[in-house]
């Protein structure tokens, strides 16, 4: 310690340094908390987006061809529907060529 420094000055620097580290840790925690919430929101939103895409493709097929698509594979081949087959299970039940099919989307859980 030189004559221009006091022991009180060193304690003040250590206090400020500790507050800096605490603030840095809090910022990092809030960042990861927000990132986790964003990924949870996106996962929940994907099912809704898939439902909208399937409905849009079904209606588009009916307006172009005059009948509803006979299967989900038909929509994938002719209208470009793509989705994660490992994540979603889609039950496509055609009722008739002039009645809109029943579509049920089930999200598979990773175990």
Secondary structure, DSSP 4 states (H G I P E B T S, - for coil): --TT--HHHHHHHHHHHHHHHHHHHHHHHHHHHHHHHHHHHHHHHHHHHHHHHHHHHHHHHHHHHSS--S-HHHHHHHH-----TTTEEEEEE--BTTBPPEEEEEEPPP-
